[in-house]
Amino acid sequence: MKRRTLSGVIIFLLICQVQAQNSLLRGKWSDNTAYTLKKGNWETGIIQPFRYGLTGRTELRTNLLLMPVLPNIGIKTTLYTGNELVVASEHAVSYPTLFLKVVSRKGIGGLISPQYDFPFLLAVNNSLITSKPVSANALLSIDVGLAFTIRGQKPDPQATIDLPFIYPRMAHYYQGVSIRTGLSYKGLLTDRLFYDEQLRLFQITRNSDNVFVENGGSLMWAVCHSLRLKGGYAFSWGKYPFGKHFQLWPTVDIVFGSNR
């Protein structure tokens, strides 16, 4: 009887420890997962979009840095929770016409020749994402989505920004639909140190310049409840208008927000 009682206590403590670690991981790094911020909580980064918890199951997001030249808004909603599995949908719209016109110039800030003009473009992105703990201190997330553009007319196919990480996310402005799949594996090393490894595929429904693969990894240090530092790498490979190309860049971000 005593052995059974002791075994029960040990199992209970282990379950509590697992739940606490998973809660810590979700609370500190729920971006790119199916989890949403708690109601009233918010966070943002220099690179990471601004997120705000509307309810316990819905959050708003936008990239504040780009908002003046590329108006954008998104929403994530929890669809299902059960058996440690969480499923959410993400929906976002943006107006890239203004941004493309701003960077169509000579000199500093010019990324496209000023000879080009751009029609009305409204980009729409819809995706499903599911997350599930795979151990006491690790979380696996998988997403699949579809991005398309409502166009006043097709932009000139020569008027593109042929840069890694930018071109794959804008290719569907010009032709085709972007089919996107991704995988994220987040883990907890200590109470303050986290890691994340991601893999992402872009497939554009057209005959050329249509496949892009990205891989990224990062470490995040929770300085305090409301401040986190991130650093890592980002690798990309793809078929661009000028040919196949790969690139490796370092990444740095500062994430801050409301206390948790």
C-alpha positions in Angstrom: 0.0 0.0 0.0 2.8 2.4 0.9 4.6 1.6 -2.4 1.5 2.3 -4.4 1.0 5.6 -2.6 4.7 6.6 -3.1 4.5 5.6 -6.8 1.3 7.7 -7.2 3.0 10.7 -5.6 6.0 10.4 -7.9 3.9 10.1 -11.0 1.8 13.1 -9.9 5.0 15.2 -9.4 6.4 14.2 -12.8 3.1 15.2 -14.5 3.2 18.6 -12.7 6.8 19.1 -13.8 6.0 18.3 -17.5 3.0 20.7 -17.4 5.0 23.4 -15.8 7.8 23.1 -18.4 5.4 23.1 -21.3 3.6 26.1 -19.9 6.9 27.9 -19.5 7.8 27.1 -23.1 4.4 28.2 -24.5 4.3 31.4 -22.4 7.8 32.6 -23.4 7.8 31.5 -27.1 4.3 31.0 -28.6 5.1 32.8 -31.9 4.9 30.4 -34.9 2.8 27.9 -32.9 -0.9 27.3 -32.6 -1.0 28.9 -29.1 -2.4 32.4 -28.7 -1.5 35.1 -26.2 -3.6 35.5 -23.0 -6.3 38.2 -23.1 -4.7 41.6 -22.8 -1.1 40.4 -23.2 1.1 41.8 -26.0 4.6 41.3 -27.4 6.6 42.6 -30.2 10.2 42.6 -31.6 12.3 44.6 -33.9 11.7 41.8 -36.5 9.0 39.7 -34.9 5.5 41.1 -35.5 3.4 42.8 -32.8 0.9 40.4 -31.2 -2.0 41.2 -28.9 -4.3 38.8 -27.1 -7.9 39.7 -27.8 -9.3 36.7 -25.9 -7.9 33.5 -24.6 -8.4 32.0 -28.1 -7.8 34.9 -30.5 -4.9 37.3 -31.1 -4.2 40.1 -33.5 -0.9 40.6 -35.2 0.8 43.1 -37.4 4.3 44.2 -38.4 4.5 47.7 -37.0 7.9 48.4 -38.6 6.4 47.9 -42.1 2.9 49.4 -41.3 3.6 52.9 -42.7 4.6 51.6 -46.1 3.0 48.1 -46.2 -0.3 48.1 -44.3 -1.0 44.7 -42.8 -3.1 42.9 -40.3 -3.6 39.3 -39.2 -5.6 37.2 -36.8 -5.0 33.8 -35.2 -7.9 31.8 -33.7 -7.9 28.6 -31.8 -10.1 26.0 -33.5 -9.5 22.9 -31.3 -7.8 21.8 -28.1 -7.7 18.3 -26.8 -5.3 15.5 -26.0 -2.4 18.0 -25.7 -3.1 19.0 -29.4 -3.9 22.5 -30.4 -5.1 23.6 -33.8 -5.5 27.2 -35.0 -6.1 29.1 -38.1 -4.2 32.2 -39.2 -5.6 34.8 -41.7 -3.8 38.0 -42.9 -4.2 40.7 -45.5 -1.7 43.3 -46.7 -1.6 46.1 -49.3 1.9 45.8 -50.9 1.3 48.4 -53.7 2.4 51.3 -51.6 5.6 49.5 -50.5 6.5 48.6 -54.1 6.0 52.2 -55.2 8.2 53.5 -52.4 11.1 51.2 -53.3 10.8 51.9 -57.0 13.4 54.7 -57.2 17.1 55.4 -57.7 19.5 55.9 -54.9 19.2 55.0 -51.2 16.2 52.7 -50.6 15.7 51.9 -54.2 15.2 48.2 -54.9 13.2 48.4 -58.2 13.8 50.6 -61.3 11.7 53.7 -61.2 10.4 53.0 -64.7 7.9 50.6 -63.3 4.5 51.3 -61.9 2.3 49.0 -59.8 -1.5 48.4 -59.9 -3.8 47.7 -56.9 -2.6 44.6 -55.1 -4.2 43.0 -52.0 -2.4 40.0 -50.7 -4.3 37.4 -48.7 -2.8 34.6 -46.6 -4.7 31.7 -44.9 -3.1 28.8 -43.0 -3.7 26.1 -40.5 -1.2 25.3 -37.7 -1.1 22.5 -35.2 1.1 22.2 -32.1 1.7 19.3 -29.7 4.3 18.7 -26.9 6.6 15.9 -27.9 8.4 15.7 -24.6 8.6 17.4 -21.2 10.5 20.3 -22.7 9.9 20.3 -26.5 7.0 21.5 -28.7 6.4 20.5 -32.4 4.3 22.7 -34.7 3.4 22.1 -38.3 1.6 24.5 -40.6 0.2 24.6 -44.1 -1.2 27.6 -45.9 -2.2 29.3 -49.2 -1.4 32.9 -50.2 -2.9 34.6 -53.2 -3.2 38.2 -54.5 -6.2 40.1 -55.7 -4.8 42.3 -58.6 -6.2 45.2 -60.5 -3.9 43.9 -63.2 -0.7 41.9 -63.3 2.5 43.8 -62.4 5.4 43.7 -64.8 7.3 40.4 -64.1 10.6 42.3 -64.4 9.7 44.6 -61.5 10.7 42.2 -58.7 12.9 42.4 -55.6 15.2 39.4 -56.3 16.5 39.0 -52.7 16.4 35.9 -50.4 13.5 35.9 -47.9 11.8 38.8 -49.8 11.2 37.3 -53.2 9.6 34.1 -52.0 7.1 36.1 -50.0 6.2 38.4 -52.9 6.4 36.0 -55.9 2.6 35.4 -55.9 2.0 39.2 -56.3 3.0 38.7 -59.9 1.7 35.3 -60.9 0.4 32.1 -59.4 -0.6 31.1 -55.9 1.9 30.4 -53.0 1.5 27.1 -51.2 3.4 27.2 -47.9 4.3 24.5 -45.5 6.4 24.8 -42.4 7.7 22.9 -39.3 9.0 24.3 -36.0 10.6 22.5 -33.2 11.0 24.5 -30.0 12.7 23.4 -26.8 13.6 24.4 -23.3 17.3 24.2 -22.2 16.9 26.0 -18.9 14.2 28.1 -17.3 15.7 31.1 -19.2 17.2 29.6 -22.4 15.2 28.3 -25.3 15.9 27.0 -28.8 14.0 26.9 -32.0 14.6 25.1 -35.3 12.5 25.8 -38.4 12.0 24.5 -41.9 9.8 26.2 -44.5 8.9 25.5 -48.1 7.3 27.9 -50.7 5.8 26.4 -53.9 4.5 28.9 -56.4 2.0 27.6 -59.0 3.9 28.6 -62.2 6.5 27.1 -64.5 9.6 28.9 -63.3 11.1 30.7 -60.3 8.7 28.6 -58.2 10.5 26.7 -55.4 12.1 28.1 -52.3 13.4 26.5 -49.1 14.3 28.2 -45.8 15.9 26.9 -42.7 16.5 28.8 -39.5 17.7 28.2 -36.0 17.9 30.4 -33.0 18.5 30.7 -29.3 16.4 32.9 -27.0 17.4 34.1 -23.6 14.7 35.4 -21.3 16.4 38.3 -19.5 13.2 38.9 -17.5 9.5 38.4 -17.8 9.1 41.1 -20.4 12.4 41.1 -22.3 14.0 38.4 -24.4 17.0 38.4 -26.7 17.2 36.2 -29.8 20.1 35.3 -32.0 20.7 32.6 -34.7 20.9 32.0 -38.4 18.7 31.9 -41.5 19.4 29.9 -44.6 17.6 30.1 -47.9 17.7 28.3 -51.3 15.5 29.0 -54.3 15.0 29.4 -58.0 15.1 33.1 -58.8 14.7 35.0 -62.1 18.5 35.1 -62.3 19.0 31.4 -61.5 19.4 29.1 -58.4 20.8 30.8 -55.4 21.5 30.1 -51.7 22.2 32.6 -48.8 23.2 32.3 -45.1 22.5 35.2 -42.8 22.8 35.8 -39.1 19.7 36.9 -37.2 19.2 39.0 -34.1 16.0 40.3 -32.5 14.9 41.9 -29.2 11.4 40.8 -28.1 9.6 42.6 -25.4 6.0 42.9 -24.1 3.6 42.8 -21.1 4.6 40.9 -18.0 3.5 37.2 -17.9 
